Amino acid sequence: MSPDMTAGDPPVHGEFVALCGGVGGAKLALGLQHILGQKLTVVVNIGDDFDHLGLHICPDIDTVLYTLSSLSDQSRGWGRADETWHFMEAMKGLGGETWFQLGDRDLALHVERTRRLRSGESLTDLTAAFAKQLGIRAQIYPASDDVLRTMVHTPDGVLEFQRYFVERRCEPKVKRIDFQGAAQAQTTPAVERALSSETLSGIIICPSNPYLSIDPILAIEPLKDLLESRRVPSIAISPIIGGKAVKGPTVKIMMELGIGVTPRSIAHHYAGLIDGLVIDDQDAMDTEGADVEVFTTDTLMIDLDTRVNLARSVLAFIGELSSAKS
Amino acid sequence: MSPDMTAGDPPVHGEFVALCGGVGGAKLALGLQHILGQKLTVVVNIGDDFDHLGLHICPDIDTVLYTLSSLSDQSRGWGRADETWHFMEAMKGLGGETWFQLGDRDLALHVERTRRLRSGESLTDLTAAFAKQLGIRAQIYPASDDVLRTMVHTPDGVLEFQRYFVERRCEPKVKRIDFQGAAQAQTTPAVERALSSETLSGIIICPSNPYLSIDPILAIEPLKDLLESRRVPSIAISPIIGGKAVKGPTVKIMMELGIGVTPRSIAHHYAGLIDGLVIDDQDAMDTEGADVEVFTTDTLMIDLDTRVNLARSVLAFIGELSSAKS
């Protein structure tokens, strides 16, 4: 790859699919939406989803919805801006569970989603309806309408994702991660259509946690098959910057699982699913024997500009890979 | 009745059961709780209950819970004090239903109640748990754990209670009111125990709307049977003051149903169920041929003092009726 490729305009012909978890992935999705608008489809992890207080909560879909509609709280990193917490205060007064914070504004999404699911609507359809209602241009789809749950095996036993992530603050050591329901889970017609579209130009695996956020998507065999049989370039953005993760337990988990904290490990993890890997300027990767092209740039997204810049680099990289292929 | 009977202390030996709807009834219940503490059992209307946004909402139980725990909003007349409305704002943004206002703090009750009902707990048990959690001394019980729905027949068709009361603001003319599910509805062991207790000293029908708030309770045959076979005095407080109702559509409905807006109509309505009627100083009632004793006092409850004063008068009146009986 020539280092000057970011100078030109990105190739915005055709459509793009981004696989995405929560906060980190959503930042890039926002940058991509800025350039691609409705030509972007975001396929979101559902392994974090859970039922809490009788409500169906989809943390990653919510983060993507809030980020792409600019409703998200920038400093807290999750939930909505201008949030209040009176529901939680009152719930505490009633003796209810309060370990998982639900803001007053945020609650509307959970209540309305739960109502619509109970009335028989699919998660795909209601998520699309919310996205439209919130003025989001990109398509946002759950990876599946089936139940798939990320389970974290620890010395303290098997923990549901939110119990591990929120209640236990990622403290227990991760021995293994698996995905309950994955064997039965199907992808959706909407995701299938996006990934097999004649006008698809590229696939992007966002810099989300590979083990907790992207693997649950890849655990859906029919979806993984579509990625493996792709006819367009697929690239991933390494979530590692200078041997660290921007946020979240990626590095901690890699160390606990005995995986070297290097871009090479990320490339190896996505072997067969990507043609290129974007790594940070602070990192280096020996591409000898590696099956992927590597593009190095500043991957830290601190504001809208850096998000759009990374998105532009990613799309240019895909354009290069595409030209090289044809 | 001698007019000086309010001067003495009320008879607080034994227990009392109050039948109660929403706001007006809850005010007297608060006054009664002030004197009686845990010797008071409040049996609350469930005809207004409905499912909304997937949540089970019990407006009258909520009003009683908030009033008796001093959490209620004094000026608005319903819901909680210090309330915020961010959930509703967000729900509007998602295109959800917003005709029924749910405050952020108030929501906790609906979400937690719905969760507990779905987990198999009875409305009676969870209401008792909420009351305890909120530091309420009185017992608060729903009139039934079965489904009973107040339906308002109007020229525009049959309206569910909240559609009539909130969405249509009581505007449609009432032709008839009935109670869906009443024929099958049972009362509860808790209500039965309270009404047949050896230590029961009196029954009080609060100044709630007789047609919309008390009739749904009386529509539960086993509960009505217990009232009819009572061995202690039962009294009602007329909700009419000077030919008007303090709040709500009582007078409008009486006129639409062709019922004279007089205390006598109230006495007639509760015939067989009460031994005494408390009416306001501004009203008069010719007791000739009437089957009830009448006690006249100031029934307008504008603050805690007036609520406690009315409660004291009511208990004194029951004491008089009790002495007269024995």
Interface residues (C-beta under 8 A of the other chain):
Chain A: L53 G54 L55 R80 D82 E83 T84 H86 F87 M88 E89 A90 M91 G93 L94 G95 G96 G103 D104 R105 D106 L107 A108 L109 V111 E112 T114 R115 R118 A129 F130 Q133 L134
Chain B: L53 G54 L55 R80 D82 E83 T84 H86 F87 M88 E89 A90 M91 G93 L94 G95 G96 G103 D104 R105 D106 L107 A108 L109 V111 E112 T114 R115 R118 A129 F130 Q133 L134
